[in-house]
Amino acid sequence: MNSHYKDWVRYLSNITPLPRSLNISRSVSLLPWLMLMVSSISLSLFFPIIVEARPEFATELGKECSFCHLDPAGGGPRNRIGEIFEENYFEFPEDFDMEAVTEEVKEVVKRLTTSLDFQTAFIKTTHGSEEGSEGSGAIAGCNSCHSSIDRFLLMQAEVTFNAEASEHVRLTLSNNAGTTMNAFATVDAIPKHLYVKVGQFRLPFAIKQKDHNILVREGYGLGSNKRDVGVEAGGSAGKIFYNAAFFNAKNTEAKGGLGTLGAQLGPIRAGVSAILEKPTEDWERLIGAFLTVSYAGVSIEGEFNFGNSGEVASFTPDAVDSKGYYIGAKYRILPQFTVAGRYGLFDPDRMVKGDASQRVTLSAQYNFTENGSLSLFYWANLANADHSADDTITDKGTLRQLQGTDQIILMSRFWF
């Protein structure tokens, strides 16, 4: 057994076992550990985290999400395998004995893990319409998300607690700047083939994205910062993966359902998701088809969504009320340096001319330490040639969006 592996095992043994005071058969006091947990929860009101499962990693490794994540559905804190993968800039050391570490992790059943993701950004607006809003410092419309003036923003500050109650039961709680994001229990009913999740979580729709500013996702209310309460089940069988959920529609009443079916063939992962919900008097339906391809450091992903509402229950061209899509590519030039680009469009009403929004996003990310990175984004919100005359628009946020408001975003991120 090489010395490198012994170092990993020694580190693993130091972080995974629960304190002896948590064993009720021992007489050591619980007070210090209770005080520690209370302090950690208090800090969660000011600091936060989300480490997301990325589809290109699952495709590239040919593994399930649970291979690197504590949640079998992916996303959230990583297990020890995932931590090593991230610490080595999303690669495994050449002499890393994956099977040995996996077996070592399985021996530890009960443990509590805490993770933190802290992100700040500086937004530089390069140009935009000042008509009717000069000096107002108004916030741009929902599709733009950020300020029309230069400013610093706290993008994320989330703490996540993940406790393994047993080999097949996990509890997850995350808090972002005082707002509860995730609060659910996950049961591995049939490992890999079937998990059940109960509580508040992100709806498992199409490609799991960490960016909540993708136009079509935000337009349909499915950004990465959206959560709902319900029950989710999913898993995989061979090359096929699937999930289903029953939840509160728009977090009001239990009138929402979702399902996904897809397959992974070599470097290609594709599938279809569908949502049916009734948050008001009318039914709302949404279909999303998605595709990801990953090979040798290059990944391509795309998603096309279309929806309708009311009594119409078909998706013929005349029945589609809204549509949108995005397509993007990412290239890992070095283990520490990645560049990416994406184009997105969202048309909220196909009967209204000139209301579609378009955005081109270019980005570069450099991991300067094992738990820190700098990212530079350029947003080009494309002007819509078909938009209404400026003097007929009363919503100046919409006016800026239609004319195009370019933004440069410098983001710093720290996590553990």
N, C-alpha and C positions, 0 to 999 in steps of 0.2 A: 504494500500500500504506500503510495508516494506521499511526500511531506505536504504537498499542496492540498491534497484531499484531507489530510489530518487537520490542517489549519481550518478548512471549511467545517469539518465535523466539530472541532473544538469551539468554533464560533457559533455554530448551530446549537450546540448543547448549552451555551451560555445564554441564548436569547429565547429559546422555546419553552423550557419547562416553567410551569407556574411556580410562584413562590411557595415554599413549604407551608407557609401560614395559611394557604388556601385549602390545605388538606385538613378536614375536620377531625381526623384521627389524631392530629398533633395538638399540642397545647399552646403553641406559639400564638401570640395575640394578633388579631386581624386589624387592629387600629391603624398601624402605620400604612398598610396597603389601602384601607378605606380612605385615609387622608390623601394618599397619592391619587386615587381614582377621582375623588372630589375635586382636587386641584386640577387634574387633567381636563375634567368636564368643564370646569370654569374657564380654562384657557380656550376651550372650543368655541366660546362666544366671541373670541377675538381672532383666532387663527383657524385655517381650514385645508381640505384635500380631496382630490379625486385623481386617481391614476387609472387611465382608461385602457381597456383592451383594444388594441388596434388590429384591424382585420388582416393587414399584411403580415403581422407576426404569426398569427394563427396559420395563415396560408404558407408562410415561409418555413415554419417549423413542422407543419403537418400534424399539429397537436390540437387537442381540445383547449378551450379557454381555461378550464380548471387545471391545466398543466402548469400555468404560471400564476393563476389568480385563486384567491380563497373562495370567491363566488363562482360556481360552475357556469354561470351565465356570462362571466367575464366582467371586466371593469372593477374598480375599487382596489383595495390593497392586494399586493402580490404575496404569494407564499415564498418560501425560501428559494425555490427554483427561480421564480420570477424576479426576486431581488438580485440574485446573482446575475441573471440575464441583463437587468437594467444597469447594475453597477459596472458591468463590462461593456457598456455602451451598446446594448441590445445584441450582444453576441455571447457565446459561451467560451471560456478559456479552453485552449487546445487540450490541456491535460485534465479537464474537468470530468469527473466520474459521475455522470448524471444519475445513473441507476442507484449507485451507492447512497448519494445524498437523498434521493427520493425515498428509499427504504428507511433512512435515518429519520426523515421528517414524519413518516407514517407511524413511527414508534411513539411520537409525542401526540397524544390525543387531545388533552385539555390545555389550552393556552389562550392568552389575551394579547392581541397585537394592536398597536396604535400607529397610525400614519398621518402625515401632515403634508399639505400642498398649499403653498403660499405664493400668490402671483400678483404683481403690480405692473402697471403699464403707464407710459406717457403717450398721449394721443396728440398728434400734430395734424391739424386740418390744413391741407395745402390750398384749397380754394372752395368757395361755396357761395350761394346766393345770400346777399345781405338785405335784399329788398324786404321791407316790412319787419325785419328782425334785428336791425342794427342796434347794438348795445343791449339787446335783450338777453343774450347768452342762452338762447333757447336750446333745448335738447332736440336733436334730429329725430326723425320718425323711427318707428319700431324696427324697420328694415335696416337702419343704419346703426342703431343701438347706442352709439357713443355721441359725445358732445360735438356741437358745431364750432366750438372754440377749443383752443389748446388747453389741456388739463391733464393732471395725474389721476389715475383711477386705481382703486383696489379691485382687481378682477376676481380674485378668489382667495379665500382664507378658510379652509375646511379641514377639520379634524375628523378622522374616522376611527372608531373602535370596532374591532372584529374579534368575537370570542367563539372558540370552538367548544361547544358544550359536550360534544361527543364526536366520534369519528364521522357521523353522518348528519350532525346538526350544527349550524353556525348562526350566530346572531350578529347583525351589523347595525351600527348607528353612526351617522355622520351629521355634522352641524357646520353650516357655513355662515359665519358672521351673525350668529344668533338665530339662524333659520334652519330647522331640521330638514335635511335633504332625504337621506335614506334611513329607514327604520324598519327592518324586516328580518324574518327568520327564514333560513334556507335548509331544506331537508333533502339529502341525497337518497331518494327512495330506492332507485336502482342506479348505482354509480355509472356515470357517463350517459346512460340511456334515459334517465328520468330524474329531474329535480323539481321540487315544489317550493315556491317562495310566497310568503304571506306578509303583508305590511305595506309600507310606502316605498315606491321604487320608480325608476325610470321605465317607461313603457318600452318593451323590446321590439322596436320597429326598425326593420331594414338594417342598414349599416350602423354600428354603434359609433357615434361621433362625439368628440369632446368639445368641438366648436359650436357654441350656441348661436352663432351669427350666420349660419348658412341660410340663405334667403328662403328657400322652399321649406326648410324645417321650421324656421321661425314663423313663416306665413301660416303653416298648418298647426302651430302651437306644439311642435315636437322638438324644440331645442333641447340641448343637453342639460339645461337647468330646470326642465319641467319634470315634475313628479306627480304621481297619482297613487291612490290607495286601492289595493285589490289582491288578487291571487294570480300567480304566474306559474306555469309548468312548462318544462322543455327538456331537451336533451339531444342525443344523436344516436344513430344506428348505422354503422358503417360509414358511407360517404354522405348520408342524409342527416340534416339537422332540422330541428323544428322547435316551435314554442307556441303557447297559447296563453291568453290572459283575460280575466274578467275583472273590471275595475269601475270606479266612479267616473262617469263622463264629465270632464272638466272639473273633477274633484267635487261634484255636487251630489249626484245620485247614481246608484249602481245600475247604469244603463250603457255600459261600454264593453266591447269585446274586440280581441285582436288575435291574429294568427299569422305565423310565418312558416314557410316550407322552403328548403333549399338544399343544395348539394355542393360538395367540394371535390373537384377532380383535378388532381395535381396542383398546379399553381393558380387554378381558377376556382373562385367561390361565387355562387350566384343563387338568387332566390327571389321570392315574392312575399310581401307582407300586406295584410289587409286589416283595416280598422272599421268597425261599425259601432256608432254611438248615437245617443239621443240626449244631448245636454239640455235641449229646450223642447219645443213641440215638434220639431222636424228632425228626421234622421239625417245623419251625416256619414258619408262613406268616403274612404280613402284607400287607394291601391298604390303600392310602391314596389317597383322592380329594381333590383340592385345587382351589381357585379363588381368584384375585386379581382385583380390579377397581381401577383407578386413574384419577382424573380431577380436574383442577383443584385439586391439593393434597390431595385426599381419596383414601385407599386403604382397601380392605376386603379381608380375606383370611380364608379358612376351610379347615379340613382335617378329614376324618373318616377314622379308622383302625379296622380290626377285624382280629382274628387268631385263629388256632387252632393246635393242635399235635397230634402223634400221627399215626395212620394216616388220619384223615379228610382228604380232599383237596377238599372242597367248602366253600362259604360260605353254605349255607342257614342260616336263623335258628337252627335247633337245633344247627348245627355250629360257630357262632361262640363261642369261649371268652372273648374279651376285646374291649373296644371303648373308644374314646375320641374326643374331638374338641375343637377350639378354633375360636373365631371372634373376630376383632378388627377394629378400625378405627383409622385414624390420620389426623390432620388437621394440615397444615403451615400454621399461622396466619400466620407470618412466615417468611422464608427461614431465620432463626436459631432459630425457636421452633416446637416440635411437641408436640402432645398425642396420647395414644393410650389405648386400653382393650381388654381382652381377657377372655373367659370361657373356661375350659377344664375338661374332665372326663376322668377316666380310671377305668375299671372293670376291674381286673385279672382278675376271675373272675366271670362272669355267674351262676354257680351259688351264690355266696356273697352273702347279703344284707348290705348295709351297709358294703362294703369300697371303695366308689367315693369318689374324692377330687375336690373341686371348688375352683376358685380364680378369683377376679376380680382382675385386675391393671390398675391405673390408673397412668399415667406422664406426665411432662412433661420435655422436654429443651430446654435452651437452649445454643446454640453461642456462647460469649462471645468466642472468637477463631477464627481460621481452623483452628487445630489443638487446640482445647480445648473441652470441653463439661461442663455439669452436668446431671444427671438426677435426678429425684425419683420414686420408685416407691412405690405402696401395694399391698400384697398382702393380700387378704381370703381366707383359707383357710376356706371355708364349712363350718360344722358339719354333720355327717351325722346326720339324725334317725333313720336306721335302724341306727346303729352298735351294737355289742354293749355289754352292761353294762360300766361302767368297771372293776368288780372282777374281770372275766374277762379283761382285756387285760393281758398281761405286758410288751409292748413299749410303753414310755411315749412313744417317738417317734411311734408309730402313734396312741396315745391323744391326744396333742396335735394331731396332724393331723386326726383325726376330730372333735375338739371345735372346732377352728378356732384357729389362731394367726396373728393379724394382724401384719404387719410393715411398717415404713416404712424405705425404703432410700434414702440419699443417695449418689449415685455421681459421682465425678469421672473424667474421661477425657482423656488427652492422647495425641496421635499425630503422626506425620509420614510 
